[in-house]
Amino acid sequence: VRELTKRYGAGRELQALFEIHQKGYEHTHHHHCLSKEIKDAVLKRLEDYGGTKQRLSQLLDEEQQRELEQELEEERQQELPPSVEPCQHTLHEEIKRLGDMRSDIMD
């Protein structure tokens, strides 16, 4: 398990933006430089406007996170619906007559 963590980084999970930034504040060394009012205001705004939108979070590398999000999006796009047999099309007789230049409907 350690080898996998060392090779691929910490695990990723979906979290709300508020949760990601709250944990980020807890793990940074400069959090003591920010006033409590500023930190609380930022977190409140993220909670209000970020809502329930979720992103993949990881405290390590943002570039890895962007790559993984792109891969997940590609995987979602590759999922094709099952193939089906198309329906046999039919035209109403009136439509066929309308398209027939020799039909009496054209007079």
C-alpha positions in Angstrom: 0.0 0.0 0.0 2.8 2.4 0.8 4.4 1.7 -2.5 1.2 2.5 -4.3 0.7 5.7 -2.3 4.3 6.7 -3.0 4.0 6.0 -6.7 0.5 7.4 -7.4 0.0 9.9 -4.6 -2.7 10.1 -2.0 -6.2 8.9 -2.7 -8.6 11.2 -4.4 -12.3 11.7 -3.5 -15.1 13.9 -4.5 -15.6 16.8 -2.0 -17.5 20.1 -2.0 -15.4 23.2 -2.7 -15.9 24.4 0.9 -14.5 21.1 2.3 -11.5 21.2 0.0 -10.5 24.7 1.0 -11.2 24.2 4.6 -8.8 21.2 4.7 -6.3 23.3 2.7 -6.3 25.9 5.4 -5.7 23.3 8.0 -2.7 21.8 6.1 -0.9 25.0 5.1 1.7 26.7 7.2 0.6 30.2 6.4 -2.9 29.8 7.9 -1.7 31.6 11.1 -1.0 34.7 8.9 -4.6 35.0 7.8 -7.0 36.6 10.1 -9.8 34.5 11.4 -12.3 37.0 9.8 -10.8 36.6 6.3 -10.6 32.8 6.5 -14.2 32.6 7.8 -15.4 35.0 5.1 -13.7 33.0 2.3 -15.1 29.7 3.6 -18.6 31.2 4.0 -18.6 32.5 0.5 -17.4 29.1 -0.8 -20.1 27.4 1.1 -22.8 29.9 -0.1 -21.8 30.0 -3.8 -20.0 26.7 -4.2 -23.0 24.8 -3.0 -22.8 21.1 -3.5 -20.6 21.2 -6.5 -17.9 18.6 -6.0 -14.4 18.3 -7.3 -11.8 15.7 -6.9 -9.6 16.8 -4.0 -6.1 15.9 -3.2 -3.7 17.9 -1.0 -0.7 17.1 -3.2 -0.6 18.1 -6.8 -3.2 20.1 -8.6 -1.8 19.1 -12.0 -2.4 15.5 -11.2 -6.0 16.4 -10.2 -6.6 18.2 -13.5 -5.2 15.2 -15.5 -7.4 12.8 -13.5 -10.5 14.9 -14.0 -9.8 15.0 -17.7 -9.4 11.2 -17.8 -12.6 10.7 -15.9 -14.4 13.0 -18.4 -13.0 11.0 -21.3 -14.2 7.8 -19.7 -17.7 9.2 -19.3 -17.7 10.2 -23.0 -16.5 6.8 -24.2 -19.5 5.0 -22.6 -21.8 4.5 -25.6 -25.4 3.4 -25.5 -26.1 -0.1 -26.6 -26.8 -0.5 -30.3 -30.4 -0.9 -31.4 -32.1 -1.9 -34.6 -33.5 1.2 -36.3 -37.3 1.3 -36.9 -38.6 0.8 -40.4 -39.7 4.2 -41.7 -43.1 4.6 -43.3 -44.7 7.5 -45.2 -48.4 8.1 -45.2 -50.0 7.6 -48.6 -51.0 11.3 -48.9 -47.4 12.3 -48.4 -46.3 9.8 -51.2 -49.0 11.3 -53.5 -47.8 14.8 -52.7 -44.3 13.9 -53.8 -45.5 12.1 -57.0 -45.4 14.6 -59.9 -47.9 12.5 -61.8 -50.4 12.5 -59.0 -53.7 14.3 -59.4 -53.0 16.1 -56.1 -50.5 18.2 -58.0 -53.2 19.7 -60.3 
